[in-house]
Amino acid sequence: MSIQKQMQQLADPVYASHNQRFFKTCKGEYGYGDVFIGIRMPGLRKLAKEYIALSIADIRKLVKSEIHEERLVGLLILVNQYKQADDKYKNKVYDFYLKHFKYINNWDLVDVTCPHIVGAHLLNRNRKILYSWARSKHLWTKRIAIVSNWWFIRHGDLNDVFKISKILLHDEHDLIHKAVGWMLREAGKKDLKLLEVFLKQHYQEMPRTMPRYSIEKFPERKRQKYLKGMT
């Protein structure tokens, strides 16, 4: 049985209807036109492990699918393959990922995959490309640029997260505000002083969601101080 047929057996129309609303698929919304069949993340991760040996050609079919969960499981398979691959195949997975940005077109697709492929690949490489992506006009490319930093942060490397956050300070989209705030919060877990320096320099010009996310883990008194400064 193909992975697509297995997914159809796991489909839940009620959960699919919920996700159509949750992921903003109506006209004019960021996920317009996306199609859900209703499979929860644990089921998708289980399938991704079961089909870890899937060929690149078959993964491409999944990633190009109009069905959101098929795209997601294809990307999760890539993540799993990257983790186990030699350097040659890691390069192939990374290149494949970059060539298929068009299909990595919702925040969950970005967030659960780009740190583990883009971030992992660039940890010990030149990261100039992230700055180009951060200046893109494409929402998901910009989100990839900032969220990939999660991998660097995890390894104690904060060299780029503040610089890329600065590029995105005046972005208009709430999903970028949230992503930047999230990465700043993660950076603060590693070095609170650096985060505070950044906030003191920029919080008055940041969209409100961005600093709110970044200070979520602050002691309450300090958090309230920043919140008052934003009013």
N, C-alpha and C positions, 0 to 999 in steps of 0.2 A: 504494500500500500504506500502511495506517495505521501510526502509530508503535507501536501495541500489537502488530500482526502482526510488525513488524520485531523487536520485543523478544522475541517468542516464538521467532523464528528464532535469536536469540542465546542463548537459554536453555540452561543447563548444569545438569542435575539433580544431578550430583555436587557442583558448587560451591554449588548451592541448599541441599543437605543440610548442607554445612559452615556456611553462613550461618544456617541455622535454629538450629544449636547456638551459634554465635559471638554472635548477637544475642539470645540468651536468650529463645526463643519458647515454652518449656514452661510448663505451668500454674504460676502463682505467681511467674514471672519477669517482668522489666520489659517484655519484648517479646512477652508471651503472645498467641498467636493470629495473629501476623504471618506472612505468606506470602511466600516467596522463590522466584524462578524461576531464579536463578543467572546474573546478568550482572555482570561486573566494572566497576569505576568508569570506566576509559578508554572502554569501549563506551558507557556511559551519558552521559559527557561529549560524546562524538562525536554521539550522537543529539540531545542538547540543543542543540548548535550547528546541526545540520541542520534542526531543527524550531523555530528561534528565532522564527519568525513565527506560531507556533500561536496560535489565538485563546484568550482567557481562558476561554471556555466549554469548549473542549477541554482546556485545562490543568486546569480544575476537575475534569473527569472523571478525569484522571490522579491528581491530588492526593487525590481521594476513593477511589481504588482500594484494594482489599484487598491488592493486590500491592505489596510494598515497593519494588521497582525502578521501578514506574510512578509511585508517589508521589515517589520521589527524582528521576526524570527530569523530572517536572512542575515540581518546585521548582527544579531546575537551569535549566530554561527560563526561569523567572521571574527568576532571578539574571542570566541573560544579557540578558533584556529590560530589566531595571532599569538595567544598565550603559549601554545605548544609548538609553534613553528621555529624553524631555523631562520637565520638572517635573510636568506634569499626569499623564502616564502613570506616572511614578515614584510619585506619590501613590496611584494606582490599584493598582499592584503591592503597595505597602506595606500598604494597607487589605486587599487580598485575603489577603496573608500572615497578618495578624493575625486575620482571620475564620476561618482554617483551621488554627489551632493544634492542634485535635483530631487532625488527620491528620499533624502533624509530630511523630511519636511514637516516635522512636528517636534515639540520639545522633548517628548519621551524618547523618540528615535535618536535625537542628539545626545541627551543626557546619559543614557545607559550605555552608549557605545563610544562616543568620541574620546573620552579620557583614556579608554583602554586600547584604542588604536592610535589616534593622532597624538594624544598625550604621551603614551608609552613610547611611540616611535621617535618623538622629538625630544625626549628627556635628555639625551646626550648628543643632540644634533642642533644645527642652526634652526632658530625659530622665527626667522624673518617672515615666513609665510603667514604666521598668525597675525601679524600687524597688517598685512594686506587684506586678510579676511575681515579683520575688525573694521576696516574702512569700506567694506563692501556695502552695496545697497540691498543685499539679500539677507533677510531676517535670519534664516537658519545658518548661513555661513558666518554671520556675526556671532551667533550663539555658540557655534562650534569653536570660534576663536577664543572666547572667554572660558567656556566650560572645559575645554581641553586642559586648562591650567590646573584643574583638580588633581591630575596625576603628578604634576610638578610639586604642587603644594604638599601632597601626600608624602613626597620624598624630601620635604624640607626646602624646596627650591622656590623662592618667592621673587625671582629676578624679573618675571614678566607680568605677573598678575596685576600689579599696581599700574604698570605702564599701559597695559591693554584696557584696564578699567578706566583710565584717564581718557583714552581715545573714545570710549563709549559713554562718557559722562552725559552727553547731551543727546543721546539717541532718543528717538520719540516712542519706541515701542516698550510697553510694559514687560514683555517677556525678556527683553534685554536688561531692563532695570532689575528684574528679579534675579536674573542669572549673574549679573555683576555683583549685586548685593550678597548673593549666595557665596560666590568665590571670595569676596572680601571677608565674609564671616569665617570661611575656612582658613584663609590666610591668617586671620587674627588668632586662631587657635594655635598657630605655630609661633607667631610673633605679634603680640597685642600692641606693643609700642609702635611697630611699623604701621599697623592698621590705624592707630590713633593719629599718627602723623599725617597719614593720607586723609583721614576724615577732617581733621582740623584745617587742612588746606582746601578741601573741596566740598564738605558736606552742605554748605549753603547753596551751592549751585547744582547739587545732585537732585534728580527727581525723587520725590518723597519715598517711593517704594524701595529705592536702592539703599539709602542709609538705614531704613527700618529693618531690612533683611540683614544688613551687615552688623548691626548692634544687638541682634536678638539674644546673644549669649552674654552680653555685658551684665555686670551687677545692676540691680534695679535702679539704684540712685544715679549711677553713671548713665544708664540708658535714658532715664528721664531727663537728664541734663541735655543730652543730645537732641532728644525729641522737642524739648522746649526751644532749643536753638534753631529748629527747623520751622517754627511757626512764624 
